[in-house]
Amino acid sequence: MFKVALETFGCRLNQAETATLHRQFLARGYQVVDDPLSADLYVVNTCTLTSPATAKCRRRIRSVIRRNPGACVAAIGCFAQTDADALRRIEGVDFIIGTADKLRLAEIIGSPVKLPEPKIVHSPVTTDAFTSPGPGHYPWNTRANIKVQEGCDFVCAFCIVPRSRGRARSREFGDIMKEARALVAAGHRELVVTGVNMGVYRDGGRVLADVIRGLGDVEGLERIRLSSIEPTTIGDDIVNALAAGGKLCPYLHVPLQSGDDRVLSAMRRRYDAAGYRAFTERVRERVPAIGLGTDVMVGFPGEDERAFESSLALVEEFPFTNVHVFSFSARPRTTAYAMKDKVPVDVVAQRSAVMHRLAESKKSEFYRQHAGAIKWVLFEERDAGGRVLGFTDNYVRVAVESGLDLGNRLGRVRITGVDAGRARTPLVATGELIELETAREAVKAS
């Protein structure tokens, strides 16, 4: 029996694809192991979103090759698509598989062997509707990702994704439902709908709201959560679904990137600050308890102090619970790479630190607003201190003290406060378990 180690860098889409590969390798008789140093085959699903991401992938590949030189090494996905030559120069890499072929990896490799020269597999990426070769395998997760869309036509100035994943295309509706039923049958109670730009989903006459409705009809599925989605693609049908209070979780992660109109225009974003503000206010009016996440980029070329202050002010204005802060990374083959008026590295680092502090403050403030509230929490794991951790529907991470086995179970929790966290320990809300839901009834927790 061959052993394979699968490692994922980057986004939820990569996680979903690695989960599909996990199941394929199991079906071929492989043993999937955590430690690449004990593996016959090491697969790294790469990320190329930023220069630091690609550097991290290269370092990790070199480290594994150095410590396990006999392993067959396959680099797949986005970095393999855009920078095959850079990977080919790493001695010991055997397979470099691009976007269109990565989910055929198990078939391409067959039995893992070292090669005298890397085998590069790149096929044209079409815009045709696609299917998945099978459901993902998530042995340790309560939630499972379900990929519904791929690629992007928006071509923002800073973004390499249209080159790494191709143009926008959607997954066949029936194939989505087939995987959803399989994932629920495997025990998953929450599905996270994911794609590069999933708000543009189209399969025949169906749109993303139809996917949500279809998932809502899957028996046994408790929660549907949307991953990152562009603000200009969220119509009234999605807002209505959020407001309806069904299985769709009241949470949206909507990238902002900048609060300054001049910077947004240079980024080629499809909204201005006023439009983003109006959209956010409309959603909050319809769904008062909604959790909001966003992405903010600091240091984009031409971002002066006033532009940065505009971003700070807009983030401060809304009750964001998750703010992902990115420092601008100049990626070759993007419009922004050749832009002048670069922001000095030390200024970018300083602004990033300021935005990170604001992000933590906003998250803590949002969590504190829940003190005294009673919320359903889907429990996932225990932390190092033995507390059981899970998430509310609006994505508040909650910790409770309990000796019960709560994994993958829903419980009503009274939120009592906030644990501000320590180094390497995430912020959590603290709570008391009131009752547990079983398959057919809620029973008092002892």
C-alpha positions in Angstrom: 0.0 0.0 0.0 1.4 3.4 -1.0 1.3 6.3 1.4 0.3 9.8 0.2 0.5 13.1 2.1 -1.8 15.9 0.8 -1.0 19.5 1.7 -3.1 22.5 0.8 -2.0 26.2 0.6 -4.5 29.0 0.0 -8.2 29.2 -0.3 -11.3 27.1 0.4 -11.4 26.2 -3.3 -8.1 24.5 -2.9 -9.3 22.8 0.2 -12.3 21.4 -1.7 -10.1 20.1 -4.5 -7.7 18.5 -2.1 -10.7 16.8 -0.4 -11.7 15.3 -3.8 -8.2 14.0 -4.4 -8.2 12.5 -0.9 -11.2 10.4 -1.8 -9.7 9.4 -5.1 -6.4 8.2 -3.6 -8.3 6.2 -1.0 -10.3 4.6 -3.8 -7.0 3.6 -5.4 -5.8 1.8 -2.3 -3.5 4.5 -1.0 -3.1 5.2 2.7 -3.5 9.0 3.3 -1.0 10.1 6.0 -0.4 13.5 7.7 3.4 13.4 7.7 5.0 13.9 4.3 8.2 12.5 5.6 6.6 9.1 5.8 4.9 9.3 2.4 5.7 7.6 -0.9 3.9 10.5 -2.6 3.8 14.1 -1.5 1.1 16.3 -3.2 1.1 20.0 -2.6 -1.9 22.0 -3.9 -0.3 25.3 -4.4 -1.3 29.0 -4.1 -0.1 31.9 -6.3 -2.3 34.7 -5.0 0.6 36.6 -3.5 4.4 36.5 -3.8 4.7 35.4 -0.2 2.3 32.5 -0.9 4.4 31.2 -3.8 7.6 31.6 -1.8 6.0 29.6 1.1 5.1 26.8 -1.4 8.6 26.7 -2.8 10.1 26.6 0.7 7.8 23.8 1.8 8.5 21.7 -1.3 12.3 22.0 -0.9 12.0 21.2 2.8 10.1 17.9 2.1 12.4 16.9 -0.7 15.4 17.5 1.4 14.0 15.5 4.3 12.3 12.7 2.2 14.3 12.6 -1.0 12.8 9.2 -2.1 9.3 10.5 -2.2 7.6 11.2 -5.5 6.6 15.0 -5.4 3.6 16.5 -7.3 3.0 20.2 -7.3 -0.5 21.0 -8.6 -2.9 23.9 -8.9 -2.4 27.6 -9.2 1.4 28.0 -8.9 1.9 25.0 -11.1 -0.3 26.7 -13.7 1.4 30.1 -13.7 5.0 29.3 -12.8 5.8 25.8 -14.0 9.3 26.8 -14.9 10.0 27.9 -11.3 8.8 24.6 -10.0 10.8 22.7 -12.7 14.0 24.3 -11.3 13.4 22.7 -7.9 15.4 19.5 -8.0 13.3 16.5 -6.9 9.9 17.7 -8.2 8.4 14.9 -10.4 4.9 16.2 -11.5 3.7 19.7 -12.3 0.0 19.6 -12.9 -2.0 22.7 -14.0 -5.5 23.8 -13.3 -7.4 21.8 -15.9 -5.8 18.5 -14.9 -5.1 18.6 -11.2 -8.2 16.5 -10.3 -6.9 13.8 -12.6 -3.7 13.5 -10.5 -4.3 10.0 -9.2 -4.9 8.8 -12.7 -1.8 10.6 -14.1 0.5 9.3 -11.4 -0.7 5.8 -11.1 2.1 4.3 -8.9 4.5 7.0 -7.5 8.0 6.9 -8.8 10.8 9.4 -9.1 11.3 10.8 -12.6 14.6 11.9 -14.2 12.8 15.1 -15.4 9.6 16.7 -14.1 6.4 15.8 -16.1 4.4 18.9 -16.8 0.7 18.5 -17.6 -1.1 21.6 -18.8 -4.3 21.5 -20.8 -6.4 24.4 -22.1 -8.9 25.6 -19.5 -12.4 25.9 -21.1 -15.4 27.9 -20.1 -17.7 24.8 -20.3 -19.9 23.8 -17.3 -18.0 21.2 -15.3 -18.6 18.3 -13.0 -16.5 16.9 -10.1 -15.0 13.4 -10.3 -16.5 12.7 -6.9 -17.4 14.0 -3.5 -14.7 15.4 -1.2 -13.4 13.5 1.8 -13.2 15.5 5.1 -12.4 13.1 7.8 -11.8 15.7 10.5 -14.2 18.5 9.7 -17.7 19.2 10.8 -18.1 21.6 7.8 -17.4 20.6 4.3 -16.7 22.8 1.3 -18.7 22.4 -1.9 -17.3 23.9 -5.1 -19.9 25.4 -7.4 -17.9 27.7 -9.6 -14.4 28.2 -11.0 -12.4 31.0 -12.7 -13.1 34.8 -13.0 -13.7 37.3 -15.7 -13.4 40.4 -13.5 -9.6 40.8 -14.0 -8.8 43.1 -11.1 -5.5 44.9 -11.5 -3.8 43.1 -8.7 -5.1 39.6 -9.2 -3.4 36.6 -10.9 -6.4 34.3 -10.5 -7.8 34.7 -14.1 -4.4 33.4 -15.2 -4.1 30.7 -12.6 -7.7 29.4 -12.8 -9.0 30.7 -16.1 -12.3 32.4 -17.1 -15.5 32.0 -15.2 -17.4 28.7 -15.5 -20.0 27.0 -13.4 -20.6 23.5 -12.1 -23.6 21.5 -13.3 -26.4 22.0 -10.9 -27.3 18.3 -10.6 -23.6 17.4 -9.9 -23.6 19.9 -7.0 -26.7 18.3 -5.5 -25.2 14.9 -5.9 -22.1 15.8 -3.9 -24.2 17.6 -1.3 -26.2 14.5 -0.6 -23.0 12.4 -0.4 -21.4 14.9 2.0 -24.5 14.9 4.2 -24.6 11.1 4.1 -21.0 11.1 5.3 -22.1 13.1 8.4 -21.5 16.7 7.5 -24.2 19.1 8.8 -22.9 22.3 7.3 -21.8 22.9 3.7 -19.7 26.0 2.7 -20.5 27.0 -0.8 -17.3 28.2 -2.5 -16.0 29.4 -5.9 -13.6 32.0 -7.3 -16.5 34.4 -8.1 -19.5 32.3 -7.2 -22.0 35.2 -7.5 -21.8 34.9 -11.3 -22.9 31.2 -11.1 -25.0 30.2 -14.2 -26.0 26.7 -15.3 -28.7 27.0 -17.9 -31.3 29.3 -16.3 -30.1 28.6 -12.7 -28.3 31.1 -10.6 -26.7 31.0 -7.2 -30.0 31.5 -5.4 -31.2 28.3 -7.1 -28.2 26.4 -5.7 -29.0 27.7 -2.2 -32.7 26.6 -2.6 -31.6 23.2 -3.9 -29.2 22.7 -1.0 -32.0 23.8 1.4 -34.0 20.8 0.2 -31.2 18.3 1.0 -32.5 16.2 3.9 -30.2 16.2 6.9 -28.3 19.3 6.0 -28.6 21.8 8.9 -26.6 24.8 7.6 -25.5 26.4 4.3 -22.8 29.0 4.5 -21.5 31.2 1.7 -17.8 31.8 1.3 -16.3 35.0 -0.1 -18.6 36.7 -2.7 -18.2 39.9 -4.7 -20.6 42.7 -3.6 -21.8 43.5 -7.1 -23.0 39.9 -7.6 -25.3 39.8 -4.6 -28.8 40.4 -5.8 -32.1 40.7 -3.9 -32.6 36.9 -4.3 -29.5 36.3 -2.1 -30.5 39.0 0.4 -34.0 37.6 0.6 -32.6 34.1 1.3 -30.4 35.5 4.1 -33.4 37.3 5.6 -35.7 34.2 5.4 -34.1 32.6 8.4 -33.8 29.1 6.9 -30.7 27.0 6.5 -28.7 29.8 4.9 -26.4 31.2 7.6 -26.7 35.0 8.2 -23.1 35.7 7.3 -21.4 37.3 4.3 -17.7 37.7 3.5 -17.7 40.6 1.0 -14.3 42.0 -0.1 -13.8 45.7 0.3 -10.1 46.0 -0.7 -10.0 49.8 -0.2 -12.2 52.6 1.1 -10.8 55.1 -1.3 -12.5 55.6 -4.7 -9.3 56.5 -6.6 -7.6 53.3 -5.4 -10.7 51.2 -6.1 -10.7 52.6 -9.7 -7.0 51.8 -10.1 -7.7 48.3 -8.8 -10.5 47.9 -11.4 -13.0 47.1 -8.7 -16.6 47.3 -9.9 -17.9 49.6 -7.1 -17.0 52.7 -5.2 -17.0 53.4 -1.5 -20.5 54.8 -1.5 -21.8 51.8 -3.4 -20.2 49.4 -0.9 -21.6 51.4 1.9 -25.1 51.4 0.4 -25.0 47.6 -0.2 -23.8 46.9 3.4 -26.5 49.1 4.9 -29.2 47.4 2.8 -28.1 44.0 4.0 -27.9 45.0 7.6 -31.3 46.5 7.4 -32.8 43.3 6.1 -30.7 40.9 8.3 -29.9 42.8 11.5 -28.0 39.9 13.1 -25.7 39.3 10.1 -22.0 38.6 10.5 -19.9 40.5 8.1 -16.4 39.7 6.9 -14.2 41.5 4.4 -10.8 41.7 2.8 -8.7 44.9 2.9 -5.6 45.4 0.9 -3.0 47.9 2.2 -0.2 49.4 0.1 -1.7 49.3 -3.4 0.3 51.5 -5.7 -0.8 55.1 -5.3 -2.3 54.6 -1.9 -1.4 57.8 0.0 -2.1 58.5 3.7 -5.5 59.9 2.9 -6.6 56.9 1.0 -5.4 54.6 3.8 -7.4 56.7 6.3 -10.5 56.3 4.1 -10.1 52.5 4.3 -9.7 52.7 8.1 -12.8 54.9 8.4 -14.9 52.5 6.3 -13.8 49.4 8.3 -14.4 51.3 11.5 -17.9 52.2 10.3 -19.3 48.7 10.0 -19.5 45.8 12.5 -17.1 43.6 10.7 -16.4 40.4 12.6 -13.6 39.1 10.2 -11.3 41.5 8.4 -8.6 39.7 6.4 -5.7 42.2 5.9 -3.5 41.7 2.9 -0.3 43.7 2.0 -0.1 44.4 -1.7 2.0 41.9 -3.5 3.2 42.7 -7.0 2.5 39.7 -9.1 4.0 39.4 -12.6 1.5 39.4 -15.4 -0.9 41.6 -13.6 -1.7 45.2 -14.4 -0.5 46.4 -11.0 2.9 44.8 -11.4 4.1 47.6 -13.7 2.3 50.4 -11.8 4.4 53.3 -10.6 4.1 55.2 -7.3 4.8 52.0 -5.2 4.3 52.4 -1.5 7.5 51.9 0.5 7.8 48.5 2.2 8.1 50.0 5.7 5.0 52.1 5.1 3.1 49.0 4.0 4.2 47.1 7.1 3.2 50.0 9.3 -0.3 50.4 7.7 -0.8 46.6 7.9 -0.1 46.6 11.6 -2.6 49.5 12.1 -5.3 47.7 10.1 -4.6 44.4 11.9 -5.2 46.1 15.2 -8.4 47.6 14.0 -9.5 44.2 12.7 -8.9 42.6 16.1 -10.8 45.4 17.8 -13.8 45.1 15.5 -13.9 41.3 16.0 -13.8 41.7 19.8 -16.5 44.4 19.7 -18.8 42.2 17.6 -18.3 39.3 19.9 -19.0 41.4 23.0 -22.3 42.5 21.5 -23.4 38.9 21.8 -23.0 38.8 25.6 -26.3 37.4 27.0 -27.5 36.1 23.7 -28.6 32.5 23.3 -27.3 31.0 20.0 -27.2 27.6 18.4 -23.6 26.5 18.0 -22.3 23.7 15.8 -19.4 22.2 17.8 -16.3 21.1 16.0 -13.2 20.4 18.2 -11.5 20.9 21.6 -8.8 23.5 22.2 -5.6 22.9 24.1 -7.4 23.8 27.4 -10.1 21.2 26.8 -12.9 23.6 25.9 -15.3 22.6 23.1 -15.2 25.1 20.2 -17.8 25.7 17.5 -19.5 28.5 15.5 -22.8 30.3 15.6 -24.7 30.7 12.4 -23.3 34.3 12.1 -19.8 33.0 12.5 -19.0 33.8 16.1 -16.5 31.3 17.5 -17.7 30.0 20.8 -15.9 28.0 23.6 -17.8 26.1 26.3 -16.6 23.9 29.2 -18.1 20.5 28.9 -17.0 16.9 29.4 -19.6 15.7 26.8 -18.7 14.5 23.4 -20.1 17.4 21.4 -18.3 16.9 18.1 -20.6 17.6 15.1 -23.5 18.3 17.4 -25.7 21.4 17.7 -26.2 23.0 21.1 -27.9 26.1 22.5 -25.4 28.3 24.2 -25.8 31.4 26.4 -22.8 33.6 25.5 -21.3 35.0 28.6 -18.3 37.0 27.5 -15.1 37.1 25.4 -11.7 35.5 25.9 -9.4 38.0 24.3 -6.9 35.2 23.5 -3.2 35.0 23.9 -0.3 34.6 21.4 -1.3 32.0 18.8 -4.7 31.6 20.5 -7.7 33.0 18.5 -10.3 35.2 20.0 -13.4 33.3 21.2 -16.7 34.1 22.8 -17.2 32.1 26.0 -20.5 30.5 26.8 -22.6 28.0 28.9 -24.2 25.0 27.2 -28.0 25.1 27.9 -29.2 22.1 25.8 -28.2 19.7 23.1 -30.0 18.8 20.0 -30.1 15.2 19.0 -31.4 13.8 15.8 -35.1 14.1 16.9 -35.3 16.0 20.1 -33.4 18.5 22.3 -32.3 17.0 25.6 -31.1 18.9 28.6 -27.3 18.7 28.9 -26.1 17.5 32.3 
